[in-house]
Amino acid sequence: MDKSTVNIKGYDIDVYSLNTVIVGTGAAGLNAADSLYNLGQTDIAIVTEGINMGTSRNTGSDKQTYYKLTVSGDTPDSVKEMADTLFSGGSMHGDIALAEASLSAKSFYKLVDIGVPFPHNKYGEYIGYKTDHDPRNRATSAGPLTSKFMTEKLEVQVKNKGIKIFDGYLVIGILTDGDSEGKRSTGLIAVNMDEMNGKNMGFTLFNCTNIIYAAGGPAGMYKTSVYPESQTGASGIAFEAGAKGINLTESQYGIASIKFRWNLSGTYQQVLPRYVSTDKDGNDEKEFLEEYFENPGKMLDAIFLKGYQWPFDPRKVDGFGSSIIDILVFNEIQNKGRRVYLDFMQNLSWGSKDGEIDFSILSGEAYVYLKNSKVLFGKPIDRLAKMNQPAIDLYTGNGIDLYKEYLEIAVCAQHNNGGLMGNSWWESNLRNFFPVGEVNGTFGVYRPGGSALNSTQVGSFRAAQYIKHNYKREPENIDRFIEVSKKQLEDKLDIALDVMQSAGEESNIFEIRNRALERMSRYGAHIRTLQGCIEGIAECAGDINTFTDSVKIGSASELPDVFRTYDILVSQYVYLYAIKEYIEKGGRSRGSYLVRDENGRLPMEGLSEDFRFSLDDGAFSDRAFEVELDNSKGTLDVKVSCNNVRPVPVEDNWFENVWNDYRNDKIVK
Ligand SMILES: Cc1cc2nc3c(=O)[nH]c(=O)nc-3n(C[C@H](O)[C@H](O)[C@H](O)COP(=O)(O)OP(=O)(O)OC[C@H]3O[C@@H](n4cnc5c(N)ncnc54)[C@H](O)[C@@H]3O)c2cc1C
């Protein structure tokens, strides 16, 4: 890696030149760096806004799942079968599904080797269990913090190798050569957040042949979110640079606590907590679910089932299914302007006598489960203590005492199946740019639980392999690099300089951001209407077009949040556009969202017309929506196309033939 300094607009700016920059230190970014180094490409560095930031490092769940090929017992499994499972989720490319499956065992055993504590039996079998959308027992877990362990162990590998980490650098722009045919990425603009008050506002350039972009999901778009607060995402600048998005409509949402962000799945629901809502100030408390259910048994069953049917799923709405709970929670919050809580201290009154639940009104499934767990007694908190004490301790450790207080909840964004488009080597349409991990739109409509973590490892390795074989060349000569990048850098500097004119005034950046987040949770989350999208897009465009005029900041240290907010606005614009197109083309409710259909049915009486819906019949499962932003003329044009997905390839795996190609370096192409 070489370092030089250039002067642009009177600012001295450091430029680092190297073969590959990896953006992000989640499970994907760290593995990309480690893999590149192992493969022999050592002219690399990692740039991250914070080594301890991001989803992988800061999230978890009851039993955080890692999906892999079956490697234990007598359950038959194969690469092809696993690929078929992934592909059957709908709208996913088959060659990507095959790569995810092919490299699953390799990726998993690497994690085992570096010390992630996945459990095995005394003969060394890495046993598994069944997760959602999983016909086998392919899931495993290292406990509630699987992804955290992954980042910790991968970080050790990266540090042992002495790979340079630019920690505290926020990437604010992706540089390109501007070539309309075969446009490629040429580097990055970042700000060193320790130097925001310095002479050049922390501006730093990276001149690199390749970028592995492991910036995580676009978490910062939503107000109600169970992504960790330290994860904002950086998809907006990738769209700005010309990277296409795919399946942006497909995200996952579910009920989570919002003061401390945590999925309320599993035992939190199975113990039948009391759902209550209040007005904004905490008054007028009521058990709102009872207004909607036919009888208390059905209400309790729906709550119970939410435990293992955690993500909102429109197929589980009818007949008082578990996903009706998400709709009713959303209805209280968004339509009635109330707040919703889980109370573990008391039982719901409807279905109880003298404060004790009448368990005999439960369905067989719920009753047997609770009976076998020996919890047919007491209050929700007593049942939780008996079934899963760590679930209580987790909240205590985060300052919430479930014995004494209510837990505020919402239906939260949790994962993006879609994202930036990549091919089966994870390279974007923007050449030399490799989105990996959650920022890559690997998946389609449904995916098995835990496959996101498998994907962080597979995609990052595939990108590293491709770069090592095909893109070894040195970065551009510095003069040429500056010639190509100057205007793009000046545009970013201008944003900073424009906004800096307000320095000293009372900041409004979080007010602007907050308004945007509320918009996305209202229009672009699990309940969607065409009209809502159209309004959301118009509001978003307004915010983008007036951005630098309306933002006020106290000092330069707020510039990173200015750039993050801008990124969120651009991401929202593109995502809402994709949702609008899907609905306009006749797309209906599927995955983890409900689309208003005026010819559909209401989930239950008494709900607003916004919830009238019909289920998708698989009409778009063999196609994927691709989206491309063109803002070169400042007009925020978005092109959308709906293309057939590629099937799972059927390869001629005759050993001699593959070996021959392999020896002649014809594989990684
Ligand atoms: C509550 C919850 C539970 C989950 N449970 C599961 C599960 O059980 N199984 C499963 O498979 N998946 C699960 N997921 C999803 C999974 O955790 C994520 O998809 C995965 O961890 C993402 O890893 P990543 O490396 O792609 O991104 P992240 O871990 O989010 O890392 C992104 C990195 O990029 C950095 N970054 C971002 N923007 C910039 C920028 N502009 N400049 C510099 N750096 C930047 C961040 O700081 C961070 O270091 C869960 C997610 C949540 C929220």
PDBQT file of the ligand as one rigid body, heavy atoms in Angstrom, charges set to zero:
ROOT
HETATM    1  C1  LIG A 701     -31.815  -9.380  15.650  1.00  0.00    +0.000 C 
HETATM    2  C2  LIG A 701     -31.167 -10.123  14.528  1.00  0.00    +0.000 A 
HETATM    3  C3  LIG A 701     -31.074 -11.509  14.587  1.00  0.00    +0.000 A 
HETATM    4  C4  LIG A 701     -30.479 -12.195  13.535  1.00  0.00    +0.000 A 
HETATM    5  N1  LIG A 701     -30.399 -13.552  13.611  1.00  0.00    +0.000 NA
HETATM    6  C5  LIG A 701     -29.837 -14.235  12.597  1.00  0.00    +0.000 A 
HETATM    7  C6  LIG A 701     -29.718 -15.642  12.658  1.00  0.00    +0.000 A 
HETATM    8  O1  LIG A 701     -30.127 -16.281  13.632  1.00  0.00    +0.000 OA
HETATM    9  N2  LIG A 701     -29.122 -16.270  11.602  1.00  0.00    +0.000 N 
HETATM   10  C7  LIG A 701     -28.669 -15.607  10.498  1.00  0.00    +0.000 A 
HETATM   11  O2  LIG A 701     -28.141 -16.226   9.577  1.00  0.00    +0.000 OA
HETATM   12  N3  LIG A 701     -28.758 -14.267  10.438  1.00  0.00    +0.000 NA
HETATM   13  C8  LIG A 701     -29.319 -13.576  11.446  1.00  0.00    +0.000 A 
HETATM   14  N4  LIG A 701     -29.410 -12.217  11.366  1.00  0.00    +0.000 N 
HETATM   15  C9  LIG A 701     -28.820 -11.554  10.182  1.00  0.00    +0.000 C 
HETATM   16  C10 LIG A 701     -27.288 -11.524  10.273  1.00  0.00    +0.000 C 
HETATM   17  O3  LIG A 701     -26.909 -11.284  11.609  1.00  0.00    +0.000 OA
HETATM   18  C11 LIG A 701     -26.710 -10.442   9.364  1.00  0.00    +0.000 C 
HETATM   19  O4  LIG A 701     -27.231 -10.592   8.063  1.00  0.00    +0.000 OA
HETATM   20  C12 LIG A 701     -25.186 -10.509   9.286  1.00  0.00    +0.000 C 
HETATM   21  O5  LIG A 701     -24.623 -10.485  10.573  1.00  0.00    +0.000 OA
HETATM   22  C13 LIG A 701     -24.646  -9.352   8.450  1.00  0.00    +0.000 C 
HETATM   23  O6  LIG A 701     -23.249  -9.423   8.418  1.00  0.00    +0.000 OA
HETATM   24  P1  LIG A 701     -22.419  -8.452   7.477  1.00  0.00    +0.000 P 
HETATM   25  O7  LIG A 701     -20.980  -8.730   7.726  1.00  0.00    +0.000 OA
HETATM   26  O8  LIG A 701     -22.915  -8.520   6.104  1.00  0.00    +0.000 OA
HETATM   27  O9  LIG A 701     -22.793  -6.980   7.993  1.00  0.00    +0.000 OA
HETATM   28  P2  LIG A 701     -22.572  -6.305   9.421  1.00  0.00    +0.000 P 
HETATM   29  O10 LIG A 701     -22.241  -7.283  10.452  1.00  0.00    +0.000 OA
HETATM   30  O11 LIG A 701     -23.754  -5.432   9.640  1.00  0.00    +0.000 OA
HETATM   31  O12 LIG A 701     -21.294  -5.408   9.204  1.00  0.00    +0.000 OA
HETATM   32  C14 LIG A 701     -21.319  -4.215   8.445  1.00  0.00    +0.000 C 
HETATM   33  C15 LIG A 701     -20.002  -3.504   8.670  1.00  0.00    +0.000 C 
HETATM   34  O13 LIG A 701     -19.874  -2.421   7.758  1.00  0.00    +0.000 OA
HETATM   35  C16 LIG A 701     -19.515  -1.246   8.457  1.00  0.00    +0.000 C 
HETATM   36  N5  LIG A 701     -20.017  -0.111   7.705  1.00  0.00    +0.000 N 
HETATM   37  C17 LIG A 701     -21.292   0.130   7.329  1.00  0.00    +0.000 A 
HETATM   38  N6  LIG A 701     -21.350   1.278   6.608  1.00  0.00    +0.000 NA
HETATM   39  C18 LIG A 701     -20.091   1.759   6.534  1.00  0.00    +0.000 A 
HETATM   40  C19 LIG A 701     -19.519   2.907   5.928  1.00  0.00    +0.000 A 
HETATM   41  N7  LIG A 701     -20.243   3.783   5.237  1.00  0.00    +0.000 N 
HETATM   42  N8  LIG A 701     -18.192   3.109   6.067  1.00  0.00    +0.000 NA
HETATM   43  C20 LIG A 701     -17.409   2.235   6.760  1.00  0.00    +0.000 A 
HETATM   44  N9  LIG A 701     -17.917   1.123   7.346  1.00  0.00    +0.000 NA
HETATM   45  C21 LIG A 701     -19.231   0.892   7.225  1.00  0.00    +0.000 A 
HETATM   46  C22 LIG A 701     -20.199  -1.442   9.816  1.00  0.00    +0.000 C 
HETATM   47  O14 LIG A 701     -19.655  -0.602  10.798  1.00  0.00    +0.000 OA
HETATM   48  C23 LIG A 701     -19.872  -2.906  10.062  1.00  0.00    +0.000 C 
HETATM   49  O15 LIG A 701     -18.545  -3.045  10.514  1.00  0.00    +0.000 OA
HETATM   50  C24 LIG A 701     -29.980 -11.496  12.408  1.00  0.00    +0.000 A 
HETATM   51  C25 LIG A 701     -30.059 -10.113  12.363  1.00  0.00    +0.000 A 
HETATM   52  C26 LIG A 701     -30.654  -9.420  13.407  1.00  0.00    +0.000 A 
HETATM   53  C27 LIG A 701     -30.722  -7.928  13.341  1.00  0.00    +0.000 C 
ENDROOT
TORSDOF 0
